[in-house]
Amino acid sequence: LSYSLSDCRVSLIIAMAMLFFLQFSGITAVMMFTTDICAKAGMTNAELCTVSVMVARIVFGGASCAVVETMGRRRLLQSSSFVMGVCHVALSYYYSLMGGAWEAPPWVALAALSLYVTAFASGMGPVPWIIVGEIFPVEVAGVASAMATSVGWVSSFVVCVGFRHLQATVGIGGAFLFFSMPCFACTLFVTAL
């Protein structure tokens, strides 16, 4: 039995969508600008904040390796993308109230950032790459994986270049709210599969 790309259209759409959602979840912007985000949240030591967020990513990234087979890819993607979306909403709320009467303490931003990175490392980080590696037949795996990966890296580029502009246009709270939408869309997409 021989396969062509046209035989794998659905698999290609799924792989491309997973890598699009991975990047538009805002992870690249969060990782690149964690120190700035922590400083704007009023953290006295933004570098220590950044280190704690990175430690959470490493610890939970390793832990996800142990549970991906038992929990299943779908459940990990659903739960991690949903939690990431909620964290974005919480960060948007936090930044929208900065300087107001209902301003939250800085640990709220650190907790949301840490939970966001933990959720990413537990599902949205590794699972899309696992799916790309498993979803295609051998005959088209090289070309199809390259196409899906290209979507992922182009999406990463757009997020990196656009984050500062997005932040300048809608504020950091608005940027977090924007990134919540692809997270929730991913949850719905994975549920529909």
Backbone as JSON Lines, residues from 0, in Angstrom:
{"i":0,"aa":"L","n":[0.85,-1.18,0.0],"ca":[0.0,0.0,0.0],"c":[0.89,1.23,0.0]}
{"i":1,"aa":"S","n":[0.64,2.13,-0.9],"ca":[1.44,3.34,-1.01],"c":[0.57,4.57,-0.71]}
{"i":2,"aa":"Y","n":[1.15,5.52,0.01],"ca":[0.43,6.73,0.4],"c":[1.02,7.94,-0.3]}
{"i":3,"aa":"S","n":[0.15,8.93,-0.55],"ca":[0.61,10.22,-1.05],"c":[0.1,11.29,-0.08]}
{"i":4,"aa":"L","n":[0.57,12.52,-0.27],"ca":[0.13,13.62,0.6],"c":[-1.38,13.81,0.53]}
{"i":5,"aa":"S","n":[-1.97,13.61,-0.65],"ca":[-3.42,13.8,-0.76],"c":[-4.19,12.77,0.06]}
{"i":6,"aa":"D","n":[-3.58,11.62,0.3],"ca":[-4.22,10.6,1.15],"c":[-4.16,10.97,2.62]}
{"i":7,"aa":"C","n":[-3.31,11.91,2.96],"ca":[-3.06,12.25,4.36],"c":[-3.49,13.68,4.68]}
{"i":8,"aa":"R","n":[-4.46,14.2,3.94],"ca":[-4.89,15.59,4.14],"c":[-5.35,15.86,5.57]}
{"i":9,"aa":"V","n":[-6.17,14.98,6.12],"ca":[-6.69,15.19,7.47],"c":[-5.55,15.15,8.48]}
{"i":10,"aa":"S","n":[-4.65,14.21,8.33],"ca":[-3.49,14.12,9.23],"c":[-2.63,15.38,9.13]}
{"i":11,"aa":"L","n":[-2.46,15.88,7.92],"ca":[-1.66,17.08,7.71],"c":[-2.33,18.3,8.36]}
{"i":12,"aa":"I","n":[-3.63,18.41,8.23],"ca":[-4.37,19.51,8.87],"c":[-4.24,19.43,10.38]}
{"i":13,"aa":"I","n":[-4.36,18.25,10.94],"ca":[-4.23,18.08,12.39],"c":[-2.83,18.47,12.85]}
{"i":14,"aa":"A","n":[-1.81,17.99,12.16],"ca":[-0.43,18.3,12.55],"c":[-0.15,19.79,12.44]}
{"i":15,"aa":"M","n":[-0.58,20.41,11.35],"ca":[-0.37,21.86,11.19],"c":[-1.13,22.65,12.26]}
{"i":16,"aa":"A","n":[-2.35,22.24,12.54],"ca":[-3.14,22.93,13.56],"c":[-2.48,22.81,14.93]}
{"i":17,"aa":"M","n":[-1.97,21.64,15.26],"ca":[-1.33,21.45,16.56],"c":[-0.12,22.37,16.73]}
{"i":18,"aa":"L","n":[0.69,22.48,15.68],"ca":[1.87,23.34,15.77],"c":[1.5,24.82,15.7]}
{"i":19,"aa":"F","n":[0.44,25.15,15.0],"ca":[-0.07,26.53,15.02],"c":[-0.53,26.87,16.44]}
{"i":20,"aa":"F","n":[-1.35,26.01,17.04],"ca":[-1.85,26.26,18.4],"c":[-0.71,26.31,19.41]}
{"i":21,"aa":"L","n":[0.27,25.45,19.23],"ca":[1.42,25.45,20.14],"c":[2.05,26.84,20.17]}
{"i":22,"aa":"Q","n":[2.3,27.42,19.01],"ca":[2.97,28.73,18.96],"c":[2.03,29.87,19.32]}
{"i":23,"aa":"F","n":[0.8,29.82,18.86],"ca":[-0.14,30.91,19.16],"c":[-0.74,30.81,20.56]}
{"i":24,"aa":"S","n":[-0.29,29.81,21.32],"ca":[-0.65,29.78,22.74],"c":[0.13,30.86,23.48]}
{"i":25,"aa":"G","n":[1.09,31.46,22.79],"ca":[1.86,32.56,23.37],"c":[3.11,32.13,24.1]}
{"i":26,"aa":"I","n":[3.48,30.87,24.01],"ca":[4.62,30.37,24.79],"c":[5.91,31.08,24.41]}
{"i":27,"aa":"T","n":[6.14,31.33,23.13],"ca":[7.38,31.97,22.72],"c":[7.46,33.38,23.29]}
{"i":28,"aa":"A","n":[6.36,34.11,23.23],"ca":[6.34,35.47,23.79],"c":[6.55,35.42,25.3]}
{"i":29,"aa":"V","n":[5.9,34.49,25.96],"ca":[6.05,34.39,27.42],"c":[7.49,34.05,27.79]}
{"i":30,"aa":"M","n":[8.1,33.11,27.08],"ca":[9.48,32.73,27.39],"c":[10.46,33.86,27.08]}
{"i":31,"aa":"M","n":[10.25,34.55,25.96],"ca":[11.17,35.62,25.58],"c":[11.05,36.83,26.5]}
{"i":32,"aa":"F","n":[9.87,37.06,27.02],"ca":[9.61,38.28,27.77],"c":[9.23,38.03,29.23]}
{"i":33,"aa":"T","n":[9.57,36.86,29.76],"ca":[9.21,36.54,31.15],"c":[9.79,37.57,32.12]}
{"i":34,"aa":"T","n":[11.02,37.96,31.93],"ca":[11.64,38.93,32.84],"c":[10.9,40.27,32.77]}
{"i":35,"aa":"D","n":[10.56,40.71,31.56],"ca":[9.8,41.96,31.41],"c":[8.42,41.84,32.05]}
{"i":36,"aa":"I","n":[7.78,40.69,31.83],"ca":[6.45,40.48,32.39],"c":[6.51,40.51,33.92]}
{"i":37,"aa":"C","n":[7.52,39.84,34.48],"ca":[7.67,39.83,35.94],"c":[7.96,41.23,36.47]}
{"i":38,"aa":"A","n":[8.81,41.99,35.76],"ca":[9.13,43.35,36.19],"c":[7.89,44.24,36.15]}
{"i":39,"aa":"K","n":[7.08,44.11,35.08],"ca":[5.86,44.91,34.99],"c":[4.83,44.5,36.04]}
{"i":40,"aa":"A","n":[4.95,43.26,36.51],"ca":[4.04,42.8,37.57],"c":[4.46,43.33,38.93]}
{"i":41,"aa":"G","n":[5.59,44.04,38.97],"ca":[6.04,44.62,40.23],"c":[6.94,43.72,41.05]}
{"i":42,"aa":"M","n":[7.45,42.65,40.44],"ca":[8.36,41.76,41.17],"c":[9.65,42.53,41.46]}
{"i":43,"aa":"T","n":[10.11,42.43,42.69],"ca":[11.34,43.14,43.05],"c":[12.56,42.5,42.42]}
{"i":44,"aa":"N","n":[12.52,41.19,42.18],"ca":[13.63,40.5,41.55],"c":[13.1,39.73,40.33]}
{"i":45,"aa":"A","n":[13.02,40.41,39.2],"ca":[12.43,39.82,38.0],"c":[13.24,38.63,37.49]}
{"i":46,"aa":"E","n":[14.57,38.66,37.69],"ca":[15.4,37.54,37.23],"c":[15.1,36.28,38.04]}
{"i":47,"aa":"L","n":[14.88,36.41,39.35],"ca":[14.52,35.26,40.19],"c":[13.15,34.71,39.78]}
{"i":48,"aa":"C","n":[12.25,35.6,39.46],"ca":[10.94,35.2,38.96],"c":[11.1,34.37,37.69]}
{"i":49,"aa":"T","n":[11.94,34.82,36.78],"ca":[12.18,34.12,35.52],"c":[12.76,32.74,35.78]}
{"i":50,"aa":"V","n":[13.71,32.65,36.69],"ca":[14.32,31.36,37.02],"c":[13.28,30.4,37.57]}
{"i":51,"aa":"S","n":[12.4,30.88,38.44],"ca":[11.38,29.98,39.01],"c":[10.42,29.48,37.94]}
{"i":52,"aa":"V","n":[10.09,30.32,36.97],"ca":[9.22,29.91,35.87],"c":[9.93,28.86,35.02]}
{"i":53,"aa":"M","n":[11.21,29.05,34.75],"ca":[11.97,28.09,33.94],"c":[12.14,26.75,34.66]}
{"i":54,"aa":"V","n":[12.35,26.8,35.97],"ca":[12.45,25.56,36.75],"c":[11.15,24.77,36.66]}
{"i":55,"aa":"A","n":[10.01,25.48,36.76],"ca":[8.71,24.81,36.61],"c":[8.6,24.15,35.24]}
{"i":56,"aa":"R","n":[9.07,24.81,34.2],"ca":[9.0,24.24,32.85],"c":[9.83,22.96,32.75]}
{"i":57,"aa":"I","n":[11.01,22.97,33.32],"ca":[11.88,21.78,33.26],"c":[11.29,20.62,34.05]}
{"i":58,"aa":"V","n":[10.87,20.89,35.27],"ca":[10.34,19.83,36.14],"c":[9.1,19.18,35.52]}
{"i":59,"aa":"F","n":[8.17,20.0,35.08],"ca":[6.92,19.45,34.55],"c":[7.07,18.92,33.13]}
{"i":60,"aa":"G","n":[8.04,19.41,32.4],"ca":[8.33,18.83,31.09],"c":[8.82,17.4,31.25]}
{"i":61,"aa":"G","n":[9.68,17.17,32.23],"ca":[10.14,15.82,32.52],"c":[9.03,14.93,33.02]}
{"i":62,"aa":"A","n":[8.18,15.49,33.86],"ca":[7.07,14.71,34.42],"c":[6.08,14.3,33.34]}
{"i":63,"aa":"S","n":[5.9,15.14,32.33],"ca":[4.94,14.8,31.28],"c":[5.38,13.57,30.5]}
{"i":64,"aa":"C","n":[6.68,13.34,30.41],"ca":[7.18,12.14,29.73],"c":[6.66,10.87,30.39]}
{"i":65,"aa":"A","n":[6.51,10.94,31.71],"ca":[6.06,9.76,32.45],"c":[4.56,9.52,32.32]}
{"i":66,"aa":"V","n":[3.78,10.56,32.04],"ca":[2.32,10.39,32.04],"c":[1.68,10.43,30.66]}
{"i":67,"aa":"V","n":[2.43,10.74,29.61],"ca":[1.82,10.9,28.29],"c":[1.16,9.62,27.81]}
{"i":68,"aa":"E","n":[1.74,8.49,28.1],"ca":[1.14,7.22,27.65],"c":[-0.03,6.8,28.53]}
{"i":69,"aa":"T","n":[0.02,7.1,29.82],"ca":[-1.07,6.69,30.7],"c":[-2.27,7.63,30.62]}
{"i":70,"aa":"M","n":[-2.03,8.93,30.55],"ca":[-3.14,9.89,30.49],"c":[-3.7,10.04,29.08]}
{"i":71,"aa":"G","n":[-2.88,9.86,28.1],"ca":[-3.31,9.99,26.71],"c":[-3.07,11.38,26.16]}
{"i":72,"aa":"R","n":[-2.8,11.42,24.88],"ca":[-2.49,12.68,24.22],"c":[-3.67,13.65,24.24]}
{"i":73,"aa":"R","n":[-4.85,13.14,23.95],"ca":[-6.04,14.01,23.9],"c":[-6.29,14.68,25.24]}
{"i":74,"aa":"R","n":[-6.29,13.92,26.3],"ca":[-6.57,14.49,27.63],"c":[-5.5,15.5,28.03]}
{"i":75,"aa":"L","n":[-4.24,15.2,27.74],"ca":[-3.17,16.16,28.06],"c":[-3.32,17.45,27.26]}
{"i":76,"aa":"L","n":[-3.65,17.34,25.98],"ca":[-3.83,18.54,25.15],"c":[-5.04,19.34,25.62]}
{"i":77,"aa":"Q","n":[-6.13,18.66,25.9],"ca":[-7.33,19.36,26.35],"c":[-7.09,20.1,27.67]}
{"i":78,"aa":"S","n":[-6.53,19.38,28.63],"ca":[-6.34,20.0,29.95],"c":[-5.28,21.1,29.9]}
{"i":79,"aa":"S","n":[-4.18,20.87,29.2],"ca":[-3.13,21.88,29.2],"c":[-3.55,23.13,28.44]}
{"i":80,"aa":"S","n":[-4.2,22.97,27.29],"ca":[-4.61,24.16,26.54],"c":[-5.68,24.94,27.29]}
{"i":81,"aa":"F","n":[-6.59,24.24,27.97],"ca":[-7.62,24.94,28.74],"c":[-7.0,25.7,29.92]}
{"i":82,"aa":"V","n":[-6.11,25.05,30.66],"ca":[-5.46,25.71,31.8],"c":[-4.64,26.9,31.32]}
{"i":83,"aa":"M","n":[-3.95,26.74,30.2],"ca":[-3.17,27.86,29.65],"c":[-4.08,29.04,29.29]}
{"i":84,"aa":"G","n":[-5.24,28.74,28.71],"ca":[-6.19,29.8,28.39],"c":[-6.67,30.52,29.64]}
{"i":85,"aa":"V","n":[-6.97,29.75,30.69],"ca":[-7.41,30.35,31.95],"c":[-6.3,31.21,32.55]}
{"i":86,"aa":"C","n":[-5.06,30.75,32.47],"ca":[-3.93,31.53,32.98],"c":[-3.77,32.84,32.2]}
{"i":87,"aa":"H","n":[-3.96,32.78,30.88],"ca":[-3.91,34.01,30.09],"c":[-5.0,34.99,30.53]}
{"i":88,"aa":"V","n":[-6.19,34.48,30.75],"ca":[-7.29,35.34,31.21],"c":[-6.94,35.94,32.58]}
{"i":89,"aa":"A","n":[-6.37,35.13,33.47],"ca":[-5.98,35.62,34.8],"c":[-4.91,36.7,34.68]}
{"i":90,"aa":"L","n":[-3.94,36.49,33.81],"ca":[-2.89,37.5,33.61],"c":[-3.47,38.76,32.97]}
{"i":91,"aa":"S","n":[-4.39,38.6,32.05],"ca":[-5.05,39.76,31.45],"c":[-5.79,40.55,32.52]}
{"i":92,"aa":"Y","n":[-6.51,39.86,33.36],"ca":[-7.25,40.5,34.45],"c":[-6.28,41.22,35.4]}
{"i":93,"aa":"Y","n":[-5.19,40.53,35.74],"ca":[-4.19,41.11,36.64],"c":[-3.64,42.42,36.07]}
{"i":94,"aa":"Y","n":[-3.21,42.38,34.82],"ca":[-2.59,43.56,34.21],"c":[-3.61,44.67,33.93]}
{"i":95,"aa":"S","n":[-4.84,44.28,33.66],"ca":[-5.87,45.29,33.42],"c":[-6.19,46.07,34.69]}
{"i":96,"aa":"L","n":[-6.0,45.47,35.86],"ca":[-6.31,46.13,37.13],"c":[-5.11,46.82,37.76]}
{"i":97,"aa":"M","n":[-3.93,46.71,37.14],"ca":[-2.74,47.33,37.72],"c":[-2.94,48.82,37.94]}
{"i":98,"aa":"G","n":[-2.58,49.26,39.13],"ca":[-2.68,50.68,39.45],"c":[-4.06,51.1,39.91]}
{"i":99,"aa":"G","n":[-5.01,50.18,39.88],"ca":[-6.37,50.49,40.31],"c":[-6.61,50.1,41.76]}
{"i":100,"aa":"A","n":[-7.8,50.35,42.22],"ca":[-8.16,50.05,43.61],"c":[-8.18,48.55,43.88]}
{"i":101,"aa":"W","n":[-8.44,47.74,42.85],"ca":[-8.54,46.28,43.03],"c":[-7.28,45.56,42.58]}
{"i":102,"aa":"E","n":[-6.16,46.25,42.58],"ca":[-4.9,45.67,42.12],"c":[-4.53,44.44,42.95]}
{"i":103,"aa":"A","n":[-4.16,43.38,42.26],"ca":[-3.78,42.13,42.94],"c":[-2.3,42.16,43.3]}
{"i":104,"aa":"P","n":[-1.89,41.38,44.31],"ca":[-0.47,41.33,44.65],"c":[0.35,40.65,43.55]}
{"i":105,"aa":"P","n":[1.66,40.95,43.48],"ca":[2.51,40.4,42.41],"c":[2.55,38.87,42.34]}
{"i":106,"aa":"W","n":[2.35,38.2,43.46],"ca":[2.4,36.74,43.44],"c":[1.31,36.14,42.55]}
{"i":107,"aa":"V","n":[0.23,36.89,42.31],"ca":[-0.83,36.4,41.43],"c":[-0.28,36.22,40.02]}
{"i":108,"aa":"A","n":[0.49,37.19,39.55],"ca":[1.1,37.09,38.22],"c":[2.11,35.94,38.17]}
{"i":109,"aa":"L","n":[2.91,35.81,39.23],"ca":[3.89,34.71,39.26],"c":[3.19,33.36,39.28]}
{"i":110,"aa":"A","n":[2.12,33.24,40.06],"ca":[1.38,31.97,40.12],"c":[0.77,31.64,38.76]}
{"i":111,"aa":"A","n":[0.16,32.63,38.09],"ca":[-0.44,32.39,36.78],"c":[0.62,32.04,35.75]}
{"i":112,"aa":"L","n":[1.76,32.75,35.78],"ca":[2.86,32.43,34.86],"c":[3.39,31.02,35.1]}
{"i":113,"aa":"S","n":[3.6,30.68,36.36],"ca":[4.13,29.35,36.69],"c":[3.15,28.25,36.29]}
{"i":114,"aa":"L","n":[1.86,28.45,36.57],"ca":[0.86,27.46,36.19],"c":[0.76,27.35,34.67]}
{"i":115,"aa":"Y","n":[0.86,28.48,33.99],"ca":[0.83,28.48,32.52],"c":[1.98,27.64,31.96]}
{"i":116,"aa":"V","n":[3.18,27.9,32.46],"ca":[4.36,27.18,31.96],"c":[4.28,25.71,32.34]}
{"i":117,"aa":"T","n":[3.76,25.41,33.51],"ca":[3.57,24.03,33.94],"c":[2.59,23.31,33.02]}
{"i":118,"aa":"A","n":[1.47,23.96,32.71],"ca":[0.49,23.36,31.8],"c":[1.09,23.16,30.41]}
{"i":119,"aa":"F","n":[1.85,24.14,29.94],"ca":[2.49,24.01,28.64],"c":[3.44,22.81,28.63]}
{"i":120,"aa":"A","n":[4.28,22.73,29.64],"ca":[5.28,21.66,29.69],"c":[4.63,20.29,29.85]}
{"i":121,"aa":"S","n":[3.43,20.26,30.42],"ca":[2.75,18.99,30.66],"c":[1.99,18.47,29.44]}
{"i":122,"aa":"G","n":[1.7,19.32,28.48],"ca":[0.9,18.86,27.35],"c":[1.18,19.57,26.04]}
{"i":123,"aa":"M","n":[0.9,20.86,26.0],"ca":[1.03,21.6,24.74],"c":[2.46,21.68,24.23]}
{"i":124,"aa":"G","n":[3.43,21.55,25.1],"ca":[4.83,21.58,24.66],"c":[5.23,20.31,23.92]}
{"i":125,"aa":"P","n":[5.14,19.16,24.58],"ca":[5.62,17.94,23.94],"c":[4.62,17.22,23.04]}
{"i":126,"aa":"V","n":[3.34,17.25,23.36],"ca":[2.38,16.39,22.66],"c":[2.22,16.73,21.17]}
{"i":127,"aa":"P","n":[2.15,18.01,20.77],"ca":[2.06,18.25,19.31],"c":[3.22,17.66,18.53]}
{"i":128,"aa":"W","n":[4.41,17.69,19.1],"ca":[5.57,17.1,18.41],"c":[5.46,15.58,18.37]}
{"i":129,"aa":"I","n":[4.9,14.98,19.39],"ca":[4.67,13.53,19.37],"c":[3.68,13.19,18.27]}
{"i":130,"aa":"I","n":[2.62,13.98,18.17],"ca":[1.6,13.75,17.14],"c":[2.21,13.87,15.74]}
{"i":131,"aa":"V","n":[3.02,14.91,15.52],"ca":[3.66,15.08,14.2],"c":[4.51,13.86,13.87]}
{"i":132,"aa":"G","n":[5.18,13.31,14.86],"ca":[6.03,12.14,14.62],"c":[5.27,10.85,14.41]}
{"i":133,"aa":"E","n":[4.03,10.79,14.84],"ca":[3.28,9.54,14.78],"c":[2.15,9.5,13.75]}
{"i":134,"aa":"I","n":[1.69,10.63,13.28],"ca":[0.43,10.69,12.54],"c":[0.56,10.32,11.05]}
{"i":135,"aa":"F","n":[1.76,10.37,10.51],"ca":[1.93,10.16,9.07],"c":[2.5,8.79,8.76]}
{"i":136,"aa":"P","n":[2.05,8.19,7.64],"ca":[2.68,6.96,7.18],"c":[4.11,7.24,6.73]}
{"i":137,"aa":"V","n":[4.94,6.25,6.77],"ca":[6.37,6.39,6.47],"c":[6.6,7.01,5.09]}
{"i":138,"aa":"E","n":[5.77,6.65,4.12],"ca":[5.97,7.13,2.75],"c":[5.92,8.66,2.62]}
{"i":139,"aa":"V","n":[5.17,9.33,3.47],"ca":[5.03,10.78,3.36],"c":[5.5,11.51,4.62]}
{"i":140,"aa":"A","n":[6.02,10.77,5.58],"ca":[6.37,11.37,6.88],"c":[7.35,12.52,6.75]}
{"i":141,"aa":"G","n":[8.36,12.39,5.93],"ca":[9.37,13.44,5.8],"c":[8.8,14.75,5.28]}
{"i":142,"aa":"V","n":[8.09,14.67,4.16],"ca":[7.52,15.88,3.55],"c":[6.41,16.45,4.42]}
{"i":143,"aa":"A","n":[5.51,15.61,4.89],"ca":[4.38,16.1,5.69],"c":[4.86,16.7,7.01]}
{"i":144,"aa":"S","n":[5.82,16.06,7.66],"ca":[6.36,16.61,8.91],"c":[7.05,17.94,8.67]}
{"i":145,"aa":"A","n":[7.76,18.05,7.57],"ca":[8.42,19.32,7.22],"c":[7.4,20.42,6.97]}
{"i":146,"aa":"M","n":[6.31,20.09,6.32],"ca":[5.26,21.08,6.07],"c":[4.63,21.55,7.39]}
{"i":147,"aa":"A","n":[4.32,20.6,8.26],"ca":[3.72,20.95,9.55],"c":[4.69,21.76,10.4]}
{"i":148,"aa":"T","n":[5.95,21.35,10.4],"ca":[6.96,22.07,11.17],"c":[7.14,23.49,10.65]}
{"i":149,"aa":"S","n":[7.06,23.67,9.34],"ca":[7.15,25.01,8.76],"c":[6.03,25.91,9.28]}
{"i":150,"aa":"V","n":[4.83,25.36,9.39],"ca":[3.71,26.14,9.95],"c":[4.04,26.54,11.38]}
{"i":151,"aa":"G","n":[4.62,25.61,12.14],"ca":[4.98,25.91,13.52],"c":[6.01,27.02,13.63]}
{"i":152,"aa":"W","n":[7.05,26.97,12.81],"ca":[8.11,27.99,12.92],"c":[7.69,29.33,12.34]}
{"i":153,"aa":"V","n":[6.88,29.33,11.31],"ca":[6.34,30.59,10.79],"c":[5.44,31.22,11.86]}
{"i":154,"aa":"S","n":[4.63,30.4,12.51],"ca":[3.78,30.89,13.59],"c":[4.61,31.46,14.73]}
{"i":155,"aa":"S","n":[5.7,30.8,15.06],"ca":[6.59,31.29,16.11],"c":[7.17,32.65,15.73]}
{"i":156,"aa":"F","n":[7.58,32.78,14.48],"ca":[8.12,34.05,14.0],"c":[7.08,35.16,14.12]}
{"i":157,"aa":"V","n":[5.87,34.88,13.69],"ca":[4.79,35.88,13.75],"c":[4.54,36.3,15.19]}
{"i":158,"aa":"V","n":[4.5,35.34,16.11],"ca":[4.27,35.65,17.52],"c":[5.41,36.5,18.07]}
{"i":159,"aa":"C","n":[6.65,36.11,17.78],"ca":[7.81,36.87,18.29],"c":[7.84,38.3,17.77]}
{"i":160,"aa":"V","n":[7.63,38.45,16.47],"ca":[7.67,39.78,15.86],"c":[6.45,40.6,16.29]}
{"i":161,"aa":"G","n":[5.32,39.96,16.38],"ca":[4.08,40.67,16.65],"c":[3.8,40.98,18.1]}
{"i":162,"aa":"F","n":[4.48,40.3,19.03],"ca":[4.14,40.47,20.45],"c":[4.31,41.9,20.92]}
{"i":163,"aa":"R","n":[5.43,42.51,20.61],"ca":[5.65,43.9,21.04],"c":[4.61,44.85,20.43]}
{"i":164,"aa":"H","n":[4.27,44.63,19.17],"ca":[3.27,45.47,18.51],"c":[1.89,45.25,19.13]}
{"i":165,"aa":"L","n":[1.57,43.99,19.39],"ca":[0.3,43.66,20.04],"c":[0.24,44.31,21.42]}
{"i":166,"aa":"Q","n":[1.32,44.19,22.16],"ca":[1.39,44.78,23.5],"c":[1.25,46.3,23.43]}
{"i":167,"aa":"A","n":[1.88,46.93,22.45],"ca":[1.79,48.39,22.31],"c":[0.38,48.83,21.9]}
{"i":168,"aa":"T","n":[-0.31,47.98,21.14],"ca":[-1.63,48.32,20.65],"c":[-2.73,48.1,21.7]}
{"i":169,"aa":"V","n":[-2.72,46.94,22.32],"ca":[-3.82,46.59,23.24],"c":[-3.37,46.48,24.69]}
{"i":170,"aa":"G","n":[-2.09,46.73,24.95],"ca":[-1.56,46.6,26.31],"c":[-1.22,45.16,26.62]}
{"i":171,"aa":"I","n":[-0.49,44.95,27.69],"ca":[-0.07,43.6,28.03],"c":[-1.28,42.74,28.44]}
{"i":172,"aa":"G","n":[-2.26,43.38,29.1],"ca":[-3.48,42.65,29.45],"c":[-4.23,42.19,28.22]}
{"i":173,"aa":"G","n":[-4.32,43.05,27.22],"ca":[-4.97,42.69,25.97],"c":[-4.22,41.61,25.21]}
{"i":174,"aa":"A","n":[-2.89,41.66,25.29],"ca":[-2.08,40.64,24.62],"c":[-2.34,39.27,25.24]}
{"i":175,"aa":"F","n":[-2.4,39.22,26.57],"ca":[-2.7,37.95,27.22],"c":[-4.1,37.46,26.87]}
{"i":176,"aa":"L","n":[-5.05,38.36,26.79],"ca":[-6.4,37.98,26.41],"c":[-6.41,37.44,24.98]}
{"i":177,"aa":"F","n":[-5.65,38.06,24.09],"ca":[-5.54,37.57,22.71],"c":[-5.01,36.14,22.69]}
{"i":178,"aa":"F","n":[-3.95,35.87,23.46],"ca":[-3.35,34.53,23.45],"c":[-4.24,33.48,24.13]}
{"i":179,"aa":"S","n":[-5.21,33.92,24.92],"ca":[-6.14,32.94,25.51],"c":[-7.02,32.31,24.44]}
{"i":180,"aa":"M","n":[-7.33,33.08,23.39],"ca":[-8.25,32.59,22.37],"c":[-7.73,31.35,21.62]}
{"i":181,"aa":"P","n":[-6.48,31.34,21.13],"ca":[-5.99,30.11,20.51],"c":[-5.92,28.93,21.5]}
{"i":182,"aa":"C","n":[-5.67,29.21,22.76],"ca":[-5.64,28.13,23.76],"c":[-7.01,27.47,23.88]}
{"i":183,"aa":"F","n":[-8.05,28.3,24.01],"ca":[-9.41,27.75,24.1],"c":[-9.84,27.11,22.78]}
{"i":184,"aa":"A","n":[-9.41,27.7,21.65],"ca":[-9.72,27.11,20.35],"c":[-9.06,25.73,20.21]}
{"i":185,"aa":"C","n":[-7.86,25.59,20.74],"ca":[-7.18,24.29,20.72],"c":[-7.96,23.27,21.53]}
{"i":186,"aa":"T","n":[-8.44,23.68,22.69],"ca":[-9.24,22.78,23.52],"c":[-10.45,22.27,22.73]}
{"i":187,"aa":"L","n":[-11.15,23.17,22.04],"ca":[-12.31,22.79,21.25],"c":[-11.92,21.91,20.05]}
{"i":188,"aa":"F","n":[-10.81,22.26,19.4],"ca":[-10.34,21.49,18.24],"c":[-10.01,20.05,18.65]}
{"i":189,"aa":"V","n":[-9.28,19.9,19.73],"ca":[-8.9,18.55,20.19],"c":[-10.12,17.77,20.63]}
{"i":190,"aa":"T","n":[-11.06,18.43,21.28],"ca":[-12.3,17.77,21.71],"c":[-13.1,17.29,20.5]}
{"i":191,"aa":"A","n":[-13.09,18.06,19.42],"ca":[-13.84,17.7,18.23],"c":[-13.22,16.56,17.43]}
{"i":192,"aa":"L","n":[-11.93,16.3,17.65],"ca":[-11.26,15.23,16.88],"c":[-11.81,13.86,17.24]}
